[in-house]
């Protein structure tokens, strides 16, 4: 699971792309890949319809989540230790600055690891395999 937004110019699409590659490599090695959950930090623009258009472009099994309002999103982010700051852009738009981490949650819903970047396919695949092996 990781937090981001669909208008993110760099971290979010790069991370989703990397996670999709990790998933493909693990599946090719007959290892059950992780279920990826992308949690939006932008209630205004990231509607459920927007997430349904955006997230599956990286992998059809990825799930996008949002909340009804920005205050709810920020409360959830705070519980996970994700910093969120909405910054006005020169063109009248805005960007959402946010922490960059991947949270690995085990099948029982417990936090198994917090991974920090930079993220590479090989490093994430290795981390995931170590986490899964440690659970067995």
C-alpha positions in Angstrom: 0.0 0.0 0.0 1.2 3.5 -0.7 -0.2 7.0 -0.7 -0.1 9.3 -3.6 -2.3 11.1 -6.1 -3.1 10.7 -9.8 -1.7 14.1 -10.8 1.6 13.3 -9.2 4.3 14.1 -11.8 7.0 11.7 -10.6 7.0 9.4 -7.6 3.5 7.9 -7.9 3.6 6.8 -11.6 7.2 5.6 -11.2 6.3 3.6 -8.1 3.2 2.1 -9.7 5.3 1.2 -12.8 7.9 -0.4 -10.6 5.3 -2.3 -8.5 3.7 -3.6 -11.8 7.1 -4.9 -12.9 7.7 -6.5 -9.5 4.3 -8.2 -9.7 5.1 -9.6 -13.2 8.5 -10.9 -12.1 7.2 -12.6 -9.0 4.3 -14.2 -10.9 6.8 -15.5 -13.5 8.7 -17.2 -10.7 5.5 -18.8 -9.3 5.5 -16.5 -6.3 2.2 -15.0 -5.3 2.7 -11.3 -5.9 1.5 -8.6 -3.4 -1.8 -6.9 -3.8 -1.1 -3.3 -4.5 -3.3 -0.6 -3.0 -2.9 3.0 -4.0 -4.5 5.4 -1.5 -5.2 8.8 -2.9 -4.2 12.0 -1.0 -6.3 14.3 -3.3 -10.0 14.1 -2.6 -10.9 16.9 -4.9 -9.4 15.4 -8.1 -9.1 11.7 -7.3 -12.7 10.6 -7.4 -13.5 6.8 -7.5 -14.1 7.2 -11.3 -10.7 8.9 -11.7 -8.9 6.2 -9.7 -10.7 3.5 -11.8 -9.3 5.1 -15.0 -5.8 5.7 -13.6 -4.7 2.8 -11.4 -5.5 -0.1 -13.7 -3.3 1.4 -16.4 -0.3 0.1 -14.4 -1.8 -3.3 -13.6 -5.5 -4.4 -13.7 -5.2 -6.0 -10.3 -4.2 -2.8 -8.5 -6.8 -1.1 -6.3 -7.3 2.6 -5.8 -8.9 4.0 -2.7 -10.0 7.5 -1.7 -12.2 9.2 0.9 -15.1 11.5 0.6 -13.2 14.6 1.7 -9.7 15.9 2.1 -10.0 16.0 5.9 -10.7 12.3 6.0 -7.8 11.5 3.7 -5.4 13.5 5.8 -6.6 11.8 9.0 -5.9 8.4 7.4 -2.6 9.6 6.2 -1.6 10.9 9.6 -2.4 7.5 11.2 0.0 5.9 8.8 2.7 8.6 9.4 2.3 10.1 5.9 3.0 13.9 5.7 0.6 15.7 3.3 0.9 19.4 2.2 -1.1 20.9 -0.5 0.9 23.6 -2.4 -0.5 26.1 -4.8 1.2 26.2 -8.2 1.9 29.3 -10.2 -0.7 28.3 -12.8 -3.5 28.3 -10.2 -3.4 24.5 -9.9 -1.9 22.7 -6.9 0.4 19.8 -6.1 0.2 17.5 -3.2 3.5 17.0 -1.4 3.6 13.7 0.4 5.9 11.2 2.1 7.2 8.4 -0.1 6.9 4.9 1.4 5.5 1.6 0.7 3.7 -0.2 3.5 3.7 -4.0 3.4 0.7 -5.4 5.2 0.5 -9.1 6.0 -2.6 -11.2 5.3 -3.8 -10.7 8.9 -3.8 -6.9 8.4 -0.6 -6.3 10.4 2.1 -4.0 9.3 5.0 -6.2 8.2 7.4 -3.5 6.8 7.8 0.0 5.7 9.9 0.4 2.6 11.6 3.6 1.6 13.0 4.5 -1.8 14.5 4.8 -4.1 12.6 1.8 -5.3 13.9 -0.6 -7.9 12.3 -3.8 -9.2 15.2 -6.0 -7.9 15.2 -4.4 -4.5 11.5 -4.6 -4.0 11.3 -8.1 -5.2 14.1 -9.1 -2.8 12.4 -7.3 0.1 9.0 -8.8 -0.6 10.5 -12.3 -0.8 12.4 -11.9 2.5 9.2 -10.6 4.2 7.1 -13.5 2.9 9.9 -16.1 3.8 10.1 -14.6 7.3 6.4 -15.2 7.8 6.4 -18.9 6.9 
